[in-house]
Amino acid sequence: MAERGQASVELVAALPALLLAALVALQLLAAGYALTLADGAAEAGALALASGGSAAEAARDALPGWARDDVSVRIRGGEVSVRLRPPSPLRAVAERLAVTSSASARVTK
């Protein structure tokens, strides 16, 4: 009779570990998605820079609304670098998982 509740007890004990594993997996997926977004934003900024437009504005416009507060754009010469923090419930985690992408453009004058 003592074995009847064993599976329930094991399930309850394992739930926190399963939830943690799911949260880690989702956070890593968010970081990968942020890298894809940063790549596109850097490319958009480089294209704008090559055509004489505002690289920073173009890079920000290439991002979805949630990402615009978590991005920094740097322009040096013909290179546009975009640093993006992925969405995360913990700011410290987002800072550690921040991704950077760069794209270059030939600026003609």
N, C-alpha and C positions, 0 to 999 in steps of 0.2 A: 504494500500500500504506500510506502514512503516514496516510491519511484513515480507515482502518478503526476506530481507537480514538477518533476525534474526538468522537463523540456521548457516549461513556462519560466522557471527560474533562470535557466541558461539563456533563453531569449531576452529576458529583461536585463541580464548582466551584459549581454553582447550588444544591446542597442546603442549605448554611447559610443562604442568603438565603430559600429557601422555608420552612425551619424557623422562622426569625425572623418572617417574615410570618404564619405560622400561630400562633405564640405571641402576637404582638401582637393578632391577631384574637380569639383565645380570651380574652385579658385584657380586651379591650373588651367582649366578650359577658358576662364575669363582672361587670364594672362595671355594665352595664345591668341584669343580674339583681339585683345588690345594690341598685340604685335601686328596683326593683320591690318587693323585700323591705322596704326602709326605708319606702316609702310605706305598705305594709300595717301595719307595726309602729307607725308614727306614728298611723295611723287607729285601731288597736286601743287604743293608749295614750290617745288623745283620748276614745274611747268609754268607757273605764274611768274616766277623770277625770270625765266628765259624770255617770256613775252613782255616783260617790263611792268608786270602787275605787282601787287603786294603778296609776297610769299607767305607771310604770317597769316594774313586774312584768308588766303586760299587754303592753307593747311587747316585752319580752324573750321572753315566752311565744309571741308571734306569729312568732318567727324560728326557723329550723331550728337544730339543735344546733351546727353549725360556726360560725354567725354570732354566737352569744351571747358569745363571747370578744372579738369584734371590733366591738362596738357600744357607743355611749355614748348615754344618754337624758337629755335636759334638759327640765325642766318650768318654764315661766314663766307665771304667771297661768293662762290657759286654753289655752295652746299647748304642745304636746308636740313636741319636735324629736328626731329620731333620726339619728345619724351612724354610718354603717356602712362598714367597710373591706372591699372585695371580696377573695375568696381570690386569693392570688398567691404564687408561689414566692419573691418578693423583697419583704421588708417595706417597703422604701422606695417601691416601685411601688404597693403597696397604700395607703400613706399619701397618695400624690399623687392616687390615683384614688378616695379616700374620697368617699362621697355623703351628702347630708343631705336629709332630708325633714321637713316639719312639717305638723301638723294641729291645728286649733283646736276647742275645745268650749266651750259656754256652761256655766259652772259655776253652779248655783243653790244658794243656801244658805237 
